[in-house]
Amino acid sequence: MKVSGQLRKMNVEAQNPIAYFLSLDEKPYLLNPHIGETVDLKWTGTITCIECGRKTRKSYDQGYCFVCSRDLPENAMCSVRPELCQHEKGNEADREFWRTHCNIDHYVYLSLTSGVKVGITRHYNIPDRWIDQGAVKGLIIAKVPERVLCGQIEVALAKHFADKTNWRKMLKGEAEDVDLLVFRDEAHQLFPEALKEYAVKDGQVQELVYPVESVPEKISSHNLDKIPEFTDCLTGIKGQYLIFEHRVINMRKYAGYHVEFDFLE
C-alpha cells in the first residue's frame, strides 16, 4: 500500500489493543495490520498550515504557520497555562473560543505514562488524551465547568505530581505499576479549598493496551528535517509515536508535513 498527503496527528479508537489510523489529507488509514511490515517514509519537502493551508518553511505549534500560531485563540499561552486563560476578555474570536472550548466541562486526571502525572483535558477528549500520551492507565479525579478552574487545580497538584512525561521511558514501558486510586485520594487532599467540591471520588481506572511488538534497545527519535526519507520495519505504535526496529518518530511533531508512506509487505 502506498499513500501520501498532508500529515496530521494519528486518530485512535479505544480498543484492545488501541486502533491507530494514519491521517493523510484528513483521510484515515488503519495502521495496526501493517505492524511487522517494512515501511518507506518520505517527506516531500513541502509543509502547509493545518488551519489555513498556507505554504510555510517551518511548522509552528505542531502544524500551524507563523500567523496562525500567533493569532489563533487555540494557540494562546493558556493552551499550556490554562490557569492564565483570558479568552473571555479578548476579541470576538477569543470570546467565541471561550464559549465553545473554555466555558465547557473539563476533567483533571491522573495517568500512568513514564510515572504518575497530572493533566487536564476537555470532557470529550477522554480516553484519546491518555492514548496520545501513551498512558497505560488513566483516572478522572475532578470535573469542572470551566477550563481556568482545571488549571488552578493542576497548578496545585503539579507541586506534588509530575506534569510531564519522559517519552523514552513511556515507549519502553518502564513505569512502575501503581494504584491510581491511592494517588487520587492524595490528590484530593491537595485541591485548593474552594475547588474541592469538584472532586470526582467514584471514577474508575481505565487500562490501555498498545499494539507494540518490540521497542529498540536504544531509542533514537528520527528527524525528518535532517533525514527526509528512511526505510525500516514498523514494530509498534504508542502515544503519537511510530516505533520502528531502529528508530521512533513522533507523528504529531510533523503535522502539516507532506509525506509519502509505502508499506512493503
N, C-alpha and C positions, 0 to 999 in steps of 0.2 A: 504494500500500500504506500502510495506517495501522495502527500498532502502539503499545501502551502497556504500562507496568508499572514495577516497581522495577528501576532500573538497576544493573548490575554491570559490572566491567571486561570489555572485549571478549575473546572467545575467539578463538583463532587456529589455523590449520593451516599447517604449513610447506610451502607450495607455491611455485611461481614464476609470478606473484608471490604473496606471503602472502595467504591467505584469511582475512578478518575476519568475525566474527559478532557482531552486536549482541546483548547479553544482557538481556532484559527478563522479570522474574519467572522467571529462570533458563531461559528458552526462547531458543534461538539463531535469529537471522535473518541470513542471508548478506548482507553489505553490498556486496561488490565489484560486483555488477551495477547498483547504484544510483549509482556514481560517474558524474558528469556530469548527475545529476538535481538538481532543486531540492528542498530539504528544509525542512519547517517543524518546528522543535524547540521543545517547550514543557515547562517544569517546572510541575507542577500545584500546587506549594506544599507537598506532603507529603514528609517524609523518614522512613524507618523503618530500624531497625538491620538489617544484613545477617546478624547472628547470631541475635538473639532476637526480631526483628520489632517491638520496642517503637518507638512513635512518638516522634520526637525533634525538637527545634527546630534542632539543629545536628549535623552529621556529624563524627565524630572518627576519625582514623587510616583515612581512606578507606572510610567506610561503617558504622562502629560507633556505638552510643550511648555516652554517657559511662561508664556502668557496665561495659559490655563492653570499652571501650577501656582502662579502668583495671585490670580484673580478669583478663582472658583471658591465658593464657600467651603466645599468639602476638603480643600487643601489648606485651610487656615491653621494657625498654631494649635487651636483647640482639637484638631484631629488627633494630636498626640498628647495634648494637655487639656483634657475635657473640662477640668475644673476652671479653666480660663475662658469658657465659651461666652462670646459677646454677640452672637448672631442676632439675638432678639433686638439688639440696639443698632444694627447695621443698616445697610442699604436695602432696597427692595429684594434683591436676590438673596441677601443674607437672611432677611426675615422669613422669606418663603422656605429657605433651607431649614431654619429653626422650626417652623411649623411642621414640616414633613419629616425631618431627620433628628432633630434635637428634642423637641417637646413631645416625645413618644416614650413608651416603656423601654427601659434599658435594664440589662442584667449586670450585676457584679458576679464574677465566678472565680473559682479556683480550678486550675488544671494541672495535670502532671505531664510535663514535657521533658526537659532535662532535669527537672526538680519541680517542686510545687511553686506555682506562680499565680499571681492575682491579675485579673484583667476585666475589661468591661466590653459590652457589645450591645447593639440594638437587639430587641427581643426576637426578631425574625432571623437572626444570624446563628442561632444555636441549632444543630451542632457544627455547622460549617466553620465557624470561627475556631473551634477547637481542632478541627481537622486541618485547617490551614496552618495551625501552629505545630502540628504533629503530636498533639496531646494523646496519650493513651487512656486518660481518664479526665472527666470534667464534671463539675458540680456547681449549680447555681446557688449563690448564698445571699443574694439580695435582688429585689425588683423595685425599681424606682420609676417615677413618672416623667423624669427629665434627665437629659444627659449630664448636665452640670452636677447634679446630685451624685451620680455614679462616680464622677471624677473626684468629688470630695471624699467619698468612701475609699476610693482607690488610693488616694494620697495618704490617708491614714494607715491603710494596710501595707502600703509599699515600704513603710519604715520597718516592717517585720517580715514581709514576704517579698520574694523576687518578683519583678515585673518584666523581666527579660528572659529569653531562652538561649541557652548555649546550643547552637544549632548542630554542632558536631556530636555532642552527647545525645541530643534528641534523635538524630539519624541512627546512631549506633544502638539506641535503646538502652542506654546506661543508667537511666533514672532508677533510683531505689523505689521499690513498690511501697506505697504508704496508704493509709486510710484517710481519704479526704474528709470524711465525716468528723474525725478528730480535729483536723485543721479548721474545718468550718466553725466548730464551737469556739476555738481560739480566736478566729477572725471576728466572730460576732461580738466578742468582748472588746474588740479594738475599734468598733464603729464609733464615729462621733455620736455623742449622746442624742442630739437632735435627729439623727438619721437611723437610730436603732429600730424604729417602727417598720423600716423597710426590709428587715432581715427575713430571709426565707429559711425556715427551720425544718421543712419536710421534703426538701429536694432529694432526688435520688442520684447516685453516682452513675454516670454513663461511661461505659468502657468502649474503646475504639480499637479496631484491628486494621492494620495496613497491609497492602499487597507487596510485601518485601520478601524476596528470596535470599538476598545476601547484600552486605554492605562492604565497601572496600576497607581493608585493614587501616589504611591511611587515607583519610578523606580529604580530597582536594576539590575546591569549587572551581568549575570551569568558567572562564571569562570570554564571552563571545566577542567582545570588543577587541581583544588581543588575538584570539584564535577563532575566526568566524565559522569554522567547519571542523567537525570531528566525526569519527565512526567508532561506536562502542556498543557493547551488549547491555541492554536495559535489564536490570536485576531487581528493581523495586520502585515504589513511589511512596513518599511520606511527606506530610506537610504540603508545601508547594515545590518540593524537590523531586526531580527525576534522578534516580540512583542508577549509575552505570558501574560496570566492572572496574573501571579505572578512574572514575570521577563522579561528581554530582553537579547538578545545575539547578539554580533557583528560577523556576519559570516566571514567578511574579516579578522578579527583578527586570525581566526583559519584555514586559508588557509594552506594546507599541512597535516592537521589532518585527520586521517581515522575515519569516523563516520558511524553510522547506524541511519536511520530515520524510525520510524514505525508510520504511520498515522492511528490512531484508530478512526473509524467513530462512 
